[in-house]
Amino acid sequence: MRRALELAARGLYSTHPNPRVGAVLARDDEIVGEGWHERPGEPHAEPNAIRAAGEKARGATAYVTLEPCSHFGRTPPCVDALLAAGVSRVVYAIGDPDPRVNGRGAKLLRKAGVNVEAGLLEREAEAINAGFLMRNRRGRPFIRLKSAASLDGATALANGASQWITSEAARADVQHWRAQSSAVLTSAATVLADDPRLDVRIETPRQPLRVVLDRRGQVGRRARILKPPGEVLLFQAAKPRARAQPDERLGAARIERVRVLRGHLDLARVFAKLGELAINEVLVESGPRLAGALFAAGLVDEWLLYLAPKLLGRGAKPLADLPRLTKLAAARQFDILETQPVGPDLRLRLRPRGK
């Protein structure tokens, strides 16, 4: 199963909107075939492993990181492929919450006489498909907030200057997180202040959707984020007493309209809409106001925090715009999942406590 997880990770940048899945076929403690899902519309992990195993698949055990699918999509059901190959046992790490599967794959295998077991290395398998699982279980993507700050927790000088707090190595590292995301999201304030592109600048089979929360319609046609490569989606405030037209556009960018709540676009609705668009993982790169709103709404599932060994001093911009606290017990707390030096900087991967 550990080898199957390694194989699944090969699809980190390429399987969207499908899950990342790896499969290994083994007989008598020997691996006889292995495969992974590479791209949407192409064979899933199980058929690839069966093809590699050939006749040795008969009587083998299949180790799969996700419950085998049981429905026809762009490819035939993996359950059918496993049965046709004569596999005698299937061990999978986690169930598939897709309503077209959700236990049906395991049920069909058992009904055909295959020994089925589940739960092996479940935590590791959940981590590699956090976005796919979140979207199918809760109807929204997995939301990863990325921030860069000095040691005194500042994201920009008092005059707004912020390029660059962290090193070139840290900025290069961010490219890999963008590449594995289905979408990269920012605010109009960030677009107006920095005019970012937010595209992926390493070799990748696809560009993530770029999303801008543009409540007042401030993003202009010349903004670099509206230019190729990749698609762009703008969320703007709903028009009073009028329905938004489904084909509203700003140049090549599509516009979606949602209501405003407490001075912000309805963030829950924004992410629900992204879930409807089959967006699995969102990387948020924004300023302190949106970061604070996301924390306040409980919409941060993971926080990537890059810390630069420098101090920005009095009046500098904070990491997140949050209400003033009067008790330490009310402070938001995080669990540290990982610490990693990146050039001269430090990357923290954090999870809000209670998530």
ZAMARRO-376768 format. One record per residue (C-alpha): residue number from 1; residue in three letters; x, y, z. Coordinates in nm, 4 decimals, always signed. Each point is the difference from the previous one (the first is absolute). Layout:
# residues N
[NUM, "ALA", [X, Y, Z]];
...
This chain:
# residues 355
[1, "MET", [+0.0000, +0.0000, +0.0000]];
[2, "ARG", [+0.2900, +0.2372, +0.0664]];
[3, "ARG", [+0.1186, -0.0629, -0.3538]];
[4, "ALA", [-0.3534, +0.0653, -0.1277]];
[5, "LEU", [+0.0022, +0.3351, +0.1814]];
[6, "GLU", [+0.3334, +0.0871, -0.1608]];
[7, "LEU", [-0.1521, -0.0768, -0.3398]];
[8, "ALA", [-0.3119, +0.2068, +0.0771]];
[9, "ALA", [+0.2227, +0.3004, +0.0725]];
[10, "ARG", [+0.1248, -0.0096, -0.3589]];
[11, "GLY", [-0.3380, +0.1418, -0.0989]];
[12, "LEU", [+0.0273, +0.2920, +0.2420]];
[13, "TYR", [-0.0088, +0.2631, -0.2762]];
[14, "SER", [-0.1953, -0.1808, -0.2698]];
[15, "THR", [-0.3124, -0.1871, +0.1166]];
[16, "HIS", [-0.2321, +0.2964, +0.0727]];
[17, "PRO", [-0.2943, -0.0285, +0.0448]];
[18, "ASN", [+0.0478, -0.3722, +0.0608]];
[19, "PRO", [+0.1618, -0.1447, +0.3129]];
[20, "ARG", [+0.3665, -0.1007, +0.0142]];
[21, "VAL", [+0.0056, -0.3793, +0.0102]];
[22, "GLY", [+0.2732, -0.2624, -0.0035]];
[23, "ALA", [-0.0325, -0.3794, -0.0276]];
[24, "VAL", [+0.2363, -0.2926, +0.0575]];
[25, "LEU", [-0.0631, -0.3659, -0.0823]];
[26, "ALA", [+0.1920, -0.2532, +0.2079]];
[27, "ARG", [+0.0339, -0.3799, +0.0163]];
[28, "ASP", [+0.2005, -0.1890, +0.2620]];
[29, "ASP", [+0.1601, +0.3217, +0.1328]];
[30, "GLU", [+0.1102, +0.1018, -0.3497]];
[31, "ILE", [-0.1296, +0.3022, -0.1899]];
[32, "VAL", [-0.1174, -0.1189, -0.3418]];
[33, "GLY", [-0.1572, +0.3210, -0.1288]];
[34, "GLU", [-0.0469, +0.3627, +0.0935]];
[35, "GLY", [-0.1699, +0.3073, -0.1407]];
[36, "TRP", [-0.1460, +0.3403, +0.0786]];
[37, "HIS", [-0.2634, +0.2300, -0.1394]];
[38, "GLU", [+0.1815, +0.2544, -0.2152]];
[39, "ARG", [-0.2623, +0.2271, -0.1606]];
[40, "PRO", [-0.3798, +0.0367, -0.0216]];
[41, "GLY", [-0.1462, -0.2102, -0.2798]];
[42, "GLU", [+0.2920, -0.2441, +0.0098]];
[43, "PRO", [+0.0001, -0.3427, +0.1712]];
[44, "HIS", [-0.0199, -0.0092, +0.3774]];
[45, "ALA", [+0.2675, -0.1472, +0.2242]];
[46, "GLU", [-0.1455, -0.3520, +0.0152]];
[47, "PRO", [-0.0153, -0.0683, -0.3783]];
[48, "ASN", [+0.3533, +0.1363, -0.0358]];
[49, "ALA", [+0.1259, -0.2363, +0.2708]];
[50, "ILE", [-0.1910, -0.2935, -0.1526]];
[51, "ARG", [+0.1483, +0.0721, -0.3417]];
[52, "ALA", [+0.3495, +0.0015, +0.1522]];
[53, "ALA", [-0.0629, -0.3284, +0.1827]];
[54, "GLY", [-0.1425, -0.1897, -0.2967]];
[55, "GLU", [-0.0901, -0.3600, +0.0847]];
[56, "LYS", [+0.1591, +0.0379, +0.3423]];
[57, "ALA", [-0.3007, +0.2088, +0.1052]];
[58, "ARG", [-0.2097, -0.3174, +0.0385]];
[59, "GLY", [-0.0141, -0.0929, +0.3671]];
[60, "ALA", [+0.1917, +0.3121, +0.1049]];
[61, "THR", [-0.0787, +0.2517, +0.2710]];
[62, "ALA", [-0.0691, +0.3556, -0.1149]];
[63, "TYR", [+0.1070, +0.2804, +0.2329]];
[64, "VAL", [-0.1812, +0.3220, -0.0966]];
[65, "THR", [+0.0075, +0.3385, +0.1710]];
[66, "LEU", [-0.3711, +0.0649, -0.0688]];
[67, "GLU", [-0.3026, -0.2295, -0.0229]];
[68, "PRO", [-0.0268, -0.1280, -0.3600]];
[69, "CYS", [-0.2625, +0.1839, -0.2024]];
[70, "SER", [-0.3186, -0.1775, -0.1053]];
[71, "HIS", [-0.1487, +0.2412, -0.2557]];
[72, "PHE", [+0.0474, +0.0856, -0.3645]];
[73, "GLY", [+0.1524, +0.3423, -0.0565]];
[74, "ARG", [+0.2618, +0.0851, -0.2577]];
[75, "THR", [+0.1456, -0.3432, +0.0756]];
[76, "PRO", [-0.1643, -0.3360, +0.0922]];
[77, "PRO", [-0.0394, -0.1093, +0.3652]];
[78, "CYS", [+0.3183, -0.1158, +0.1705]];
[79, "VAL", [-0.2031, -0.2670, +0.1813]];
[80, "ASP", [-0.0664, -0.1656, -0.3364]];
[81, "ALA", [+0.3701, +0.0108, -0.0895]];
[82, "LEU", [+0.0996, -0.1619, +0.3311]];
[83, "LEU", [-0.2592, -0.2765, -0.0380]];
[84, "ALA", [+0.0965, -0.0683, -0.3614]];
[85, "ALA", [+0.3665, -0.0268, +0.1020]];
[86, "GLY", [-0.0823, -0.2631, +0.2633]];
[87, "VAL", [+0.1309, +0.1938, +0.3005]];
[88, "SER", [-0.0820, -0.1957, +0.3163]];
[89, "ARG", [+0.0434, +0.2718, +0.2639]];
[90, "VAL", [-0.0310, +0.3788, +0.0066]];
[91, "VAL", [+0.1386, +0.2204, +0.2764]];
[92, "TYR", [-0.0810, +0.3704, -0.0220]];
[93, "ALA", [+0.0983, +0.2862, +0.2293]];
[94, "ILE", [-0.3147, +0.2161, +0.0015]];
[95, "GLY", [-0.3533, -0.0144, -0.1318]];
[96, "ASP", [-0.1005, +0.2152, -0.2953]];
[97, "PRO", [-0.2598, +0.2595, +0.1147]];
[98, "ASP", [-0.1068, +0.0694, -0.3587]];
[99, "PRO", [-0.3749, -0.0804, +0.0108]];
[100, "ARG", [+0.0419, -0.2156, -0.3115]];
[101, "VAL", [+0.2294, -0.2293, +0.2022]];
[102, "ASN", [-0.0136, +0.0485, +0.3805]];
[103, "GLY", [+0.0230, -0.3654, +0.1005]];
[104, "ARG", [-0.1503, -0.1424, -0.3172]];
[105, "GLY", [+0.3406, -0.0993, -0.1379]];
[106, "ALA", [+0.0840, -0.2060, +0.3074]];
[107, "LYS", [-0.3505, -0.1521, +0.0050]];
[108, "LEU", [+0.0232, -0.1166, -0.3638]];
[109, "LEU", [+0.3431, -0.1528, +0.0592]];
[110, "ARG", [-0.1173, -0.1908, +0.3060]];
[111, "LYS", [-0.3106, -0.1176, -0.1828]];
[112, "ALA", [+0.2264, -0.1491, -0.2678]];
[113, "GLY", [+0.1978, -0.1920, +0.2649]];
[114, "VAL", [+0.3004, +0.2321, +0.0301]];
[115, "ASN", [+0.1466, +0.0434, +0.3476]];
[116, "VAL", [-0.0158, +0.3750, +0.0744]];
[117, "GLU", [+0.1710, +0.1921, +0.2820]];
[118, "ALA", [+0.0110, +0.3742, +0.0689]];
[119, "GLY", [+0.1810, +0.2510, +0.2207]];
[120, "LEU", [+0.3678, -0.0789, -0.0604]];
[121, "LEU", [+0.2069, +0.3237, +0.0255]];
[122, "GLU", [-0.3244, +0.1944, +0.0065]];
[123, "ARG", [+0.1481, +0.3243, +0.1363]];
[124, "GLU", [+0.2669, +0.0203, -0.2702]];
[125, "ALA", [-0.2553, -0.0696, -0.2720]];
[126, "GLU", [-0.2334, +0.2676, +0.1375]];
[127, "ALA", [+0.2815, +0.2558, -0.0139]];
[128, "ILE", [+0.0832, -0.0545, -0.3661]];
[129, "ASN", [-0.3647, +0.0491, -0.1018]];
[130, "ALA", [-0.1111, +0.2564, +0.2573]];
[131, "GLY", [-0.1627, +0.2177, -0.2655]];
[132, "PHE", [-0.1893, -0.2745, -0.1834]];
[133, "LEU", [-0.1283, -0.1346, +0.3317]];
[134, "MET", [-0.0988, +0.3445, +0.1310]];
[135, "ARG", [-0.1911, +0.0837, -0.3174]];
[136, "ASN", [-0.1949, -0.3250, +0.0033]];
[137, "ARG", [-0.0675, +0.0014, +0.3737]];
[138, "ARG", [-0.0722, +0.3692, +0.0642]];
[139, "GLY", [-0.0644, +0.1506, -0.3412]];
[140, "ARG", [+0.2958, +0.2378, +0.0029]];
[141, "PRO", [+0.3730, -0.0202, -0.0793]];
[142, "PHE", [+0.2813, -0.0481, +0.2473]];
[143, "ILE", [+0.1220, +0.3537, +0.0754]];
[144, "ARG", [+0.3712, +0.0610, +0.0489]];
[145, "LEU", [+0.1047, +0.3525, +0.0994]];
[146, "LYS", [+0.3504, +0.1105, -0.0974]];
[147, "SER", [+0.1655, +0.2892, +0.1847]];
[148, "ALA", [+0.3506, +0.1484, +0.0088]];
[149, "ALA", [+0.1141, +0.2009, +0.2984]];
[150, "SER", [+0.2931, +0.1330, +0.1983]];
[151, "LEU", [+0.0906, -0.1282, +0.3450]];
[152, "ASP", [-0.2133, +0.2727, +0.1548]];
[153, "GLY", [-0.3022, -0.1269, -0.1932]];
[154, "ALA", [-0.0088, +0.2736, -0.2630]];
[155, "THR", [-0.1033, -0.0492, -0.3618]];
[156, "ALA", [+0.0864, +0.3492, -0.1289]];
[157, "LEU", [+0.1539, +0.3264, +0.1131]];
[158, "ALA", [-0.2217, +0.2756, +0.1329]];
[159, "ASN", [+0.0070, +0.1590, -0.3484]];
[160, "GLY", [-0.1236, -0.3271, -0.1552]];
[161, "ALA", [+0.3302, -0.1156, -0.1546]];
[162, "SER", [+0.0151, -0.3806, +0.0111]];
[163, "GLN", [+0.2192, -0.1192, -0.2889]];
[164, "TRP", [+0.1831, -0.1957, +0.1075]];
[165, "ILE", [-0.0144, -0.1031, +0.3653]];
[166, "THR", [+0.1025, -0.3592, -0.0628]];
[167, "SER", [+0.2777, -0.1371, -0.2182]];
[168, "GLU", [+0.0017, -0.1149, -0.3600]];
[169, "ALA", [+0.0192, -0.3586, +0.1312]];
[170, "ALA", [-0.3240, +0.0472, +0.1944]];
[171, "ARG", [-0.1737, +0.1524, -0.3022]];
[172, "ALA", [+0.1153, -0.2949, -0.2111]];
[173, "ASP", [-0.1385, -0.2386, +0.2613]];
[174, "VAL", [-0.3411, +0.1658, -0.0279]];
[175, "GLN", [-0.0094, -0.0950, -0.3687]];
[176, "HIS", [-0.0297, -0.3674, +0.0949]];
[177, "TRP", [-0.2948, +0.0718, +0.2305]];
[178, "ARG", [-0.1682, +0.1960, -0.2788]];
[179, "ALA", [+0.0590, -0.2846, -0.2443]];
[180, "GLN", [-0.1757, -0.2555, +0.2206]];
[181, "SER", [-0.2974, +0.2323, +0.0607]];
[182, "SER", [-0.3160, -0.0011, -0.2093]];
[183, "ALA", [-0.0315, +0.3760, +0.0497]];
[184, "VAL", [+0.2002, +0.2945, +0.1332]];
[185, "LEU", [-0.2122, +0.2675, +0.1663]];
[186, "THR", [+0.0729, +0.3608, +0.0937]];
[187, "SER", [-0.1775, +0.3285, +0.0667]];
[188, "ALA", [-0.0453, +0.3068, -0.2152]];
[189, "ALA", [+0.2070, +0.1911, +0.2574]];
[190, "THR", [+0.2987, -0.2242, -0.0704]];
[191, "VAL", [-0.0505, +0.0311, -0.3764]];
[192, "LEU", [-0.0140, +0.3808, +0.0236]];
[193, "ALA", [+0.3022, +0.0206, +0.2321]];
[194, "ASP", [+0.2351, -0.2559, -0.1586]];
[195, "ASP", [-0.1435, -0.0821, -0.3464]];
[196, "PRO", [+0.0961, -0.3707, +0.0372]];
[197, "ARG", [-0.0365, -0.2671, -0.2677]];
[198, "LEU", [-0.0529, -0.2896, +0.2443]];
[199, "ASP", [+0.0716, -0.2550, -0.2720]];
[200, "VAL", [+0.2303, -0.3014, +0.0323]];
[201, "ARG", [+0.3499, +0.0640, -0.1343]];
[202, "ILE", [+0.1381, -0.3513, +0.0231]];
[203, "GLU", [-0.0674, -0.2813, -0.2440]];
[204, "THR", [-0.3551, -0.1190, +0.0599]];
[205, "PRO", [-0.2648, -0.1796, -0.2061]];
[206, "ARG", [-0.2615, +0.2637, +0.0808]];
[207, "GLN", [-0.0480, +0.3454, +0.1480]];
[208, "PRO", [-0.2289, +0.0385, +0.3029]];
[209, "LEU", [-0.3087, +0.2159, -0.0249]];
[210, "ARG", [+0.0806, +0.3520, +0.1238]];
[211, "VAL", [-0.2750, +0.1462, +0.2188]];
[212, "VAL", [-0.0365, +0.3623, +0.1125]];
[213, "LEU", [-0.2428, +0.1244, +0.2648]];
[214, "ASP", [-0.0895, +0.3303, -0.1643]];
[215, "ARG", [-0.3051, +0.1202, +0.1931]];
[216, "ARG", [-0.0105, +0.3489, -0.1506]];
[217, "GLY", [+0.1142, -0.0917, -0.3504]];
[218, "GLN", [+0.3323, +0.1838, +0.0382]];
[219, "VAL", [+0.2189, -0.2353, -0.2021]];
[220, "GLY", [+0.0688, +0.1579, -0.3383]];
[221, "ARG", [+0.0548, -0.1638, -0.3375]];
[222, "ARG", [+0.3749, +0.0690, +0.0107]];
[223, "ALA", [+0.0609, -0.1974, +0.3200]];
[224, "ARG", [+0.2668, -0.2651, -0.0580]];
[225, "ILE", [-0.2107, -0.2645, +0.1748]];
[226, "LEU", [-0.2515, +0.0189, -0.2876]];
[227, "LYS", [+0.2599, -0.0948, -0.2591]];
[228, "PRO", [+0.0932, -0.3542, -0.1151]];
[229, "PRO", [+0.0888, -0.2654, +0.0929]];
[230, "GLY", [-0.2974, -0.1563, +0.1735]];
[231, "GLU", [-0.3608, +0.0951, +0.0683]];
[232, "VAL", [-0.1191, +0.2767, +0.2331]];
[233, "LEU", [-0.3162, +0.0293, +0.2096]];
[234, "LEU", [-0.1076, +0.3250, +0.1688]];
[235, "PHE", [-0.2467, +0.0025, +0.2888]];
[236, "GLN", [-0.1893, +0.3282, +0.0244]];
[237, "ALA", [-0.2888, +0.1285, +0.2106]];
[238, "ALA", [-0.3473, -0.0983, -0.1111]];
[239, "LYS", [-0.1880, +0.2742, -0.1799]];
[240, "PRO", [-0.3006, +0.1382, +0.1924]];
[241, "ARG", [-0.3322, -0.1378, -0.1220]];
[242, "ALA", [+0.1592, -0.1644, -0.3012]];
[243, "ARG", [+0.1268, -0.3425, -0.0834]];
[244, "ALA", [+0.3574, -0.0303, -0.1155]];
[245, "GLN", [+0.0303, -0.1104, -0.3581]];
[246, "PRO", [+0.1750, -0.3369, -0.0301]];
[247, "ASP", [+0.2213, +0.1257, -0.2809]];
[248, "GLU", [+0.1273, +0.3185, +0.1701]];
[249, "ARG", [+0.3665, +0.0583, -0.0821]];
[250, "LEU", [+0.2879, +0.2428, +0.0384]];
[251, "GLY", [+0.2104, -0.0689, -0.3043]];
[252, "ALA", [+0.0815, -0.3710, +0.0162]];
[253, "ALA", [-0.0939, -0.0235, +0.3690]];
[254, "ARG", [-0.3380, -0.1338, +0.1087]];
[255, "ILE", [-0.1999, +0.1821, +0.2693]];
[256, "GLU", [-0.2059, -0.1665, +0.2736]];
[257, "ARG", [-0.2137, +0.2078, +0.2333]];
[258, "VAL", [-0.0645, -0.0738, +0.3676]];
[259, "ARG", [-0.1562, +0.1938, +0.2842]];
[260, "VAL", [+0.1962, +0.2167, +0.2448]];
[261, "LEU", [+0.0072, -0.0861, +0.3719]];
[262, "ARG", [+0.1564, +0.2304, +0.2622]];
[263, "GLY", [+0.2038, +0.1871, -0.2581]];
[264, "HIS", [+0.1328, -0.3098, -0.1769]];
[265, "LEU", [-0.1244, -0.2159, -0.2791]];
[266, "ASP", [-0.1779, -0.3029, +0.1456]];
[267, "LEU", [+0.3098, -0.2162, +0.0375]];
[268, "ALA", [-0.1950, -0.3179, +0.0705]];
[269, "ARG", [-0.1874, +0.0457, -0.3269]];
[270, "VAL", [+0.3222, +0.0808, -0.1890]];
[271, "PHE", [+0.1584, -0.3277, +0.1068]];
[272, "ALA", [-0.3221, -0.1957, -0.0504]];
[273, "LYS", [-0.0037, +0.1276, -0.3585]];
[274, "LEU", [+0.3618, -0.1088, -0.0444]];
[275, "GLY", [-0.1025, -0.3422, +0.1301]];
[276, "GLU", [-0.2729, -0.0116, -0.2648]];
[277, "LEU", [+0.2711, +0.0717, -0.2582]];
[278, "ALA", [+0.1896, -0.3131, +0.1197]];
[279, "ILE", [+0.2774, +0.2032, +0.1639]];
[280, "ASN", [+0.1751, -0.2271, +0.2506]];
[281, "GLU", [+0.2723, +0.2203, +0.1531]];
[282, "VAL", [+0.0195, +0.3797, +0.0214]];
[283, "LEU", [+0.3199, +0.1840, +0.0806]];
[284, "VAL", [-0.0838, +0.3443, +0.1401]];
[285, "GLU", [+0.2653, +0.2688, -0.0447]];
[286, "SER", [-0.1288, +0.3257, +0.1432]];
[287, "GLY", [+0.0446, +0.2839, +0.2443]];
[288, "PRO", [-0.0955, +0.0179, +0.3684]];
[289, "ARG", [-0.3653, +0.0977, -0.0506]];
[290, "LEU", [-0.1003, -0.3086, -0.1979]];
[291, "ALA", [+0.2223, -0.2218, +0.2166]];
[292, "GLY", [-0.1774, +0.1300, +0.3103]];
[293, "ALA", [-0.3424, -0.0539, -0.1560]];
[294, "LEU", [+0.0889, -0.3587, -0.0894]];
[295, "PHE", [+0.1228, -0.0751, +0.3514]];
[296, "ALA", [-0.3102, +0.1624, +0.1493]];
[297, "ALA", [-0.2255, -0.2121, -0.2229]];
[298, "GLY", [+0.1854, -0.3215, +0.0849]];
[299, "LEU", [+0.0917, -0.0476, -0.3651]];
[300, "VAL", [+0.3746, -0.0617, +0.0330]];
[301, "ASP", [+0.0805, -0.3712, -0.0063]];
[302, "GLU", [+0.3776, +0.0436, -0.0196]];
[303, "TRP", [+0.2359, +0.2956, +0.0308]];
[304, "LEU", [+0.3297, +0.0219, -0.1865]];
[305, "LEU", [+0.2014, +0.2644, +0.1795]];
[306, "TYR", [+0.3399, +0.1058, -0.1359]];
[307, "LEU", [+0.2065, +0.1851, +0.2607]];
[308, "ALA", [+0.2934, +0.2190, -0.1050]];
[309, "PRO", [+0.2759, +0.0678, +0.2581]];
[310, "LYS", [-0.0526, +0.3773, +0.0075]];
[311, "LEU", [-0.1977, +0.2632, +0.1908]];
[312, "LEU", [-0.2236, +0.2587, -0.1689]];
[313, "GLY", [-0.0647, +0.2218, +0.2985]];
[314, "ARG", [-0.2743, +0.2227, +0.1319]];
[315, "GLY", [-0.3115, +0.0554, -0.2081]];
[316, "ALA", [+0.0606, -0.2939, -0.2332]];
[317, "LYS", [-0.2990, -0.1909, -0.1383]];
[318, "PRO", [-0.1126, -0.3063, +0.2006]];
[319, "LEU", [-0.0433, -0.3584, -0.1169]];
[320, "ALA", [-0.3749, +0.0043, +0.0542]];
[321, "ASP", [-0.2487, +0.2739, +0.0818]];
[322, "LEU", [-0.1806, -0.1447, +0.3015]];
[323, "PRO", [-0.2006, +0.1572, +0.2846]];
[324, "ARG", [+0.1859, +0.1231, +0.3079]];
[325, "LEU", [+0.0183, -0.2581, +0.2791]];
[326, "THR", [-0.0172, +0.0646, +0.3730]];
[327, "LYS", [+0.0770, -0.3546, +0.1167]];
[328, "LEU", [+0.2844, -0.2283, -0.1076]];
[329, "ALA", [-0.2357, -0.2961, +0.0318]];
[330, "ALA", [-0.1948, +0.1377, -0.2976]];
[331, "ALA", [+0.3051, -0.0059, -0.2301]];
[332, "ARG", [-0.0239, -0.2163, -0.3101]];
[333, "GLN", [+0.2258, -0.3026, +0.0295]];
[334, "PHE", [+0.1696, -0.2182, -0.2577]];
[335, "ASP", [+0.1651, -0.3394, -0.0171]];
[336, "ILE", [+0.3350, -0.0085, -0.1787]];
[337, "LEU", [-0.0091, -0.2721, -0.2643]];
[338, "GLU", [+0.3438, +0.0652, -0.1490]];
[339, "THR", [+0.2960, +0.2348, +0.0144]];
[340, "GLN", [+0.2309, +0.0264, -0.2993]];
[341, "PRO", [+0.2950, +0.2327, -0.0727]];
[342, "VAL", [-0.0370, +0.1559, -0.3462]];
[343, "GLY", [+0.3153, +0.1901, -0.0905]];
[344, "PRO", [+0.0552, +0.2526, +0.2806]];
[345, "ASP", [-0.3692, -0.0154, +0.0998]];
[346, "LEU", [-0.2135, -0.2430, +0.1971]];
[347, "ARG", [-0.3232, -0.1537, -0.1279]];
[348, "LEU", [-0.2570, -0.0980, +0.2610]];
[349, "ARG", [-0.2943, -0.2172, -0.0929]];
[350, "LEU", [-0.2723, +0.0510, +0.2579]];
[351, "ARG", [-0.3530, -0.1222, +0.0631]];
[352, "PRO", [-0.2519, +0.2021, +0.2021]];
[353, "ARG", [-0.0566, -0.1897, +0.3232]];
[354, "GLY", [-0.3272, -0.1881, -0.0047]];
[355, "LYS", [+0.0029, -0.0582, -0.3772]];
